[in-house]
Amino acid sequence: MDKILIIGCKHTMDDVCIACSRCLVGFNRREGDFVIYKNTDAQLIGLMNCGDCPGASMITRLAQLNLWNSQNGERPTKVHIAPCILHHCPYKDTLIQKIKAKVAVEVIEGTHPYLPENIFA
């Protein structure tokens, strides 16, 4: 069974996104980049922010997650990078490189497909 961790932008998660509902809805519906889990028992085990710009604490946060969850067997098997990083973060390339270099699981760039073309229309 896949155990999914979503990583998003601290500022977006704290100040803009409403409870990260689009990522959660996308996962529950298995839409967007979560379609690969259609008809599976994949579980969402974490929704984590980057640790603030420029992502300096990202690796420490991932290590803590693995340490804290190692006792209960809930380590992620796949990591998804949320659109708030992919489309808005000036440090995204560095962040994604750090994550891919340090985690021993597949890193998928994307989560939900719900990107408004014009939020002010």
C-alpha positions as semicolon CSV with decimal commas, in nm:
position;residue;x (nm);y (nm);z (nm)
1;M;0,000;0,000;0,000
2;D;0,132;0,342;-0,093
3;K;0,174;0,594;0,190
4;I;0,159;0,946;0,049
5;L;0,324;1,262;0,181
6;I;0,232;1,598;0,026
7;I;0,477;1,888;0,054
8;G;0,355;2,242;-0,005
9;C;0,460;2,604;0,041
10;K;0,453;2,725;0,401
11;H;0,318;3,068;0,310
12;T;0,045;2,933;0,085
13;M;-0,054;2,662;0,330
14;D;-0,063;2,906;0,623
15;D;-0,214;3,212;0,458
16;V;-0,382;3,134;0,127
17;C;-0,503;2,778;0,082
18;I;-0,813;2,688;0,279
19;A;-0,697;2,387;0,482
20;C;-0,516;2,262;0,170
21;S;-0,856;2,135;0,063
22;R;-0,772;2,110;-0,307
23;C;-0,487;1,864;-0,241
24;L;-0,704;1,662;-0,005
25;V;-1,004;1,657;-0,239
26;G;-0,779;1,562;-0,531
27;F;-0,635;1,272;-0,330
28;N;-0,976;1,153;-0,209
29;R;-1,117;1,164;-0,563
30;R;-0,794;1,024;-0,713
31;E;-0,784;1,311;-0,964
32;G;-0,493;1,499;-1,115
33;D;-0,158;1,344;-1,029
34;F;-0,332;1,121;-0,777
35;V;-0,499;0,922;-1,057
36;I;-0,217;0,668;-1,023
37;Y;-0,381;0,554;-0,698
38;K;-0,722;0,490;-0,858
39;N;-0,866;0,162;-0,729
40;T;-0,590;0,124;-0,468
41;D;-0,575;0,147;-0,091
42;A;-0,324;0,432;-0,090
43;Q;-0,326;0,643;0,225
44;L;-0,237;1,003;0,286
45;I;-0,003;1,002;0,587
46;G;0,114;1,361;0,588
47;L;0,069;1,712;0,462
48;M;0,387;1,907;0,533
49;N;0,511;2,252;0,446
50;C;0,857;2,332;0,313
51;G;0,972;2,495;0,636
52;D;0,977;2,850;0,496
53;C;1,188;3,020;0,229
54;P;1,426;2,912;0,094
55;G;1,345;2,563;0,223
56;A;1,650;2,549;0,447
57;S;1,478;2,321;0,700
58;M;1,317;2,089;0,443
59;I;1,561;1,802;0,493
60;T;1,546;1,832;0,873
61;R;1,168;1,821;0,859
62;L;1,173;1,509;0,637
63;A;1,420;1,342;0,876
64;Q;1,195;1,423;1,172
65;L;0,893;1,282;0,990
66;N;1,076;0,957;0,921
67;L;1,210;0,936;1,276
68;W;0,874;1,005;1,438
69;N;0,688;0,767;1,209
70;S;0,945;0,487;1,202
71;Q;0,806;0,338;1,522
72;N;0,459;0,293;1,376
73;G;0,560;0,191;1,022
74;E;0,406;0,497;0,857
75;R;0,695;0,616;0,642
76;P;0,600;0,766;0,306
77;T;0,643;0,555;-0,004
78;K;0,579;0,848;-0,238
79;V;0,614;1,225;-0,202
80;H;0,396;1,466;-0,400
81;I;0,500;1,828;-0,454
82;A;0,196;2,059;-0,439
83;P;0,111;2,320;-0,705
84;C;0,182;2,602;-0,458
85;I;0,550;2,510;-0,489
86;L;0,546;2,408;-0,855
87;H;0,377;2,724;-0,983
88;H;0,473;2,995;-0,734
89;C;0,799;2,917;-0,555
90;P;1,119;3,086;-0,673
91;Y;1,315;2,809;-0,492
92;K;1,121;2,516;-0,638
93;D;1,406;2,365;-0,840
94;T;1,640;2,368;-0,541
95;L;1,371;2,232;-0,309
96;I;1,279;1,948;-0,544
97;Q;1,647;1,860;-0,598
98;K;1,702;1,846;-0,221
99;I;1,398;1,626;-0,169
100;K;1,491;1,388;-0,451
101;A;1,848;1,365;-0,322
102;K;1,747;1,281;0,034
103;V;1,435;1,066;0,019
104;A;1,455;0,707;-0,094
105;V;1,112;0,713;-0,255
106;E;0,955;0,843;-0,575
107;V;0,897;1,219;-0,587
108;I;0,600;1,324;-0,802
109;E;0,566;1,684;-0,912
110;G;0,196;1,755;-0,879
111;T;-0,118;1,685;-0,679
112;H;-0,461;1,824;-0,771
113;P;-0,583;1,955;-1,109
114;Y;-0,789;2,242;-0,968
115;L;-0,592;2,546;-1,085
116;P;-0,816;2,846;-1,158
117;E;-0,732;3,034;-1,475
118;N;-0,835;3,365;-1,325
119;I;-0,935;3,378;-0,960
120;F;-1,064;3,733;-1,000
121;A;-1,306;3,663;-1,286
